[in-house]
Amino acid sequence: MKDDKENNELSIFVNSNDEVIPGVDMSILFSKDITIDEVIKGDYCSMLFDKVVSENKIGIECFNTYDIKMNGVLAKIKYKAQ
């Protein structure tokens, strides 16, 4: 993760360590004083990119049309801190 506080944008990175994988399914917990404005697809997810934002959790599903090595930005999250 890399937090760009000036632009209120958090980059979520994925690294499959040179292994080929079909995708990623993850949950991210955040504090209740954060408001999520947008979740943007990154460098992967050619078949499916789905995100669900609830009270203090973001669920991200990312699947590719074929198994690939992943090493880069999975998603960017734009947020506001109260």
C-alpha positions, 0 to 999 in steps of 0.5 A: 500500500502507498498512501498519497495523503496530498491527493487523498489516494491510496494505491493497493499493490499486488505481487504474486512473487513470480507465480502465475495466478488467476486473480485476487480476492481481498478485504480491506478494513478502514477506520470509521472516520474515513469516507471512500469516494471511489475505488478504481481498477489498476493494472490487472483484472481483464475479466472481472473487477468488482468492489463493494464498499460497506461501513468500514470494509472494502471487498475487491475481486479481480480476475484475469482471462488467463493466469498471469504474474501480478506485480503492480497496482491492483486498485486505487482508492480515493478517500476523505479523512474526517 
